[in-house]
Structures are given as C-alpha cells and as structure tokens.
C-alpha cells in the first residue's frame, strides 16, 4: 500500500511539471508579439488635407512619404488623428512617438526633436474676391481682422506682431467660413490646403483669391518626443533615409 502511495505521488509530480512546461510554451508567442510591437512607431497627426488625413489615400502625401521612410528602417506606423493642440500635447508627454507634420519654431525645437525637412509648403494670406487688401509689410495689415489657427506656427515676425488683430480659429475650414461671411478680413493658410478645401466645398467656390505677396515658404518636419530615450538615434536614422529619398528624385 505504501508503495502504491509513493507511485501515485510520483505520477502527480510528473503531471504538474508537465502542465508548467506547457504554460511556458504557450507564453512564448506573447513575447514575440511584444518584440513585434517594439517595431511600431506611434504617430499623432491631424486632418490637414492633402498633407495628412484619415480619409485620404495613404493618409495623405506627407504620411505616405513618412511611411516609406520608416518602412526602410524596418518600422511600421500606427497613426491616430486628432486636433493639432492635442497632437502637440500627446507627443510632448511621450504618449506618441511622433507628431506629423509641423512647422519649425525655436520653442518647438526645445520641446521636441525635429526631423530634417520633409517638404516645402507655401504660407499665404487669402481674402474675399471683392477685397482690395494688399500689403508690402505686416504693419500695412494692422487695421484688419486676421484669422489664424490655434496652436499653429506661422512666421516669427508675424506671430510676434502684437499690433496685429488676430483671431484664433479651431481649424482652417472654420476660418474660411468666417472669411466668407466677412467676419474676418484675411486668413493665414497653407496655399495647397486652401486650394484643397475650396475644391471640396461648394460654399467656397469663386469666393476667395490669394494675396500675391506670400507670407513665407515653410518647410514641414516631424516632431519626435523627447520622452523616448531612443528617439535621438531614431531621428538620425530617419534623416539619413530621408536624404536618400530626396536625392533620388
């Protein structure tokens, strides 16, 4: 009887050990999944057609280029769209690896690691078709109500011009609607974005013209979070592949 008890105990020990090994084997794919997730770049962006947008082909022309570059670096991208102010906040806090796309400013360069230039974009003033407004210097615009988007960087001179009467809207399309209703006199906007909004919204057809003198030609960059300790190396590698892409054209 004692021998039978001993034999029973041995069988139970072997059974339990076998269960433990089975659980360890099941856990291995989870580790591989974690390693796979490590190759994903989380990007925060905004709906800013045609550059970026959740309903655009390839999520926009900037996103398409950025995705190709990260793919060459063996990274996949996971992109979320939100208001621009939230993009800036989420990337600064490290909740996302990258903000896309952004104009350069000294303040942003302190908060984020900025990539090299992705592409150039024209920043302009737009006005109602019947408007006679023109300017040679910014002081010429001090008597007009100017629409800008909250959280956007324009030019250092313009943003620091406290003598200008600026209205902060939540989006480019809101500012164009206020311009159409003559609640704004002129609006600061990316020229390509403006053309896209006008072509897609019948309410804007034949309403606006661009002021001939541009405000600036602005390069677009990526904002990398300083919370991620690997991002300095990541930006260096990104810039290297970006340069190869640009030289290949």
C-alpha positions, 0 to 999 in steps of 0.5 A: 500500500505504501508503495502504491502511495509513493507511485501515485505521488510520483505520477502527480509530480510528473503531471504538474511539471508537465502542465508548467512546461506547457504554460511556458510554451504557450507564453512564448508567442506573447513575447514575440508579439511584444518584440513585434510591437517594439517595431511600431512607431506611434504617430499623432497627426491631424486632418490637414488635407492633402498633407495628412488625413484619415480619409485620404489615400495613404493618409495623405502625401506627407504620411505616405512619404513618412511611411516609406521612410520608416518602412526602410528602417524596418518600422511600421506606423500606427497613426491616430488623428486628432486636433493639432493642440492635442497632437502637440500635447500627446507627443510632448508627454511621450504618449506618441512617438511622433507628431506629423507634420509641423512647422519649425519654431525655436520653442518647438525645437526645445520641446521636441526633436525635429526631423530634417525637412520633409517638404516645402509648403507655401504660407499665404494670406487669402481674402474675399474676391471683392477685397482690395487688401494688399500689403508690402509689410505686416504693419500695412495689415494692422487695421484688419481682422486676421484669422489664424489657427490655434496652436499653429506656427506661422512666421516669427515676425508675424506671430510676434506682431502684437499690433496685429488683430488676430483671431484664433480659429479651431481649424482652417475650414472654420476660418474660411467660413468666417472669411466668407461671411466677412467676419474676418478680413484675411486668413493665414493658410497653407496655399495647397490646403486652401486650394484643397478645401475650396475644391471640396466645398461648394460654399467656397467656390469663386469666393476667395483669391490669394494675396500675391505677396506670400507670407513665407515658404515653410518647410514641414518636419516631424516632431519626435518626443523627447520622452523616448530615450531612443528617439535621438538615434531614431531621428538620425536614422530617419534623416539619413533615409530621408536624404536618400529619398530626396536625392533620388528624385 
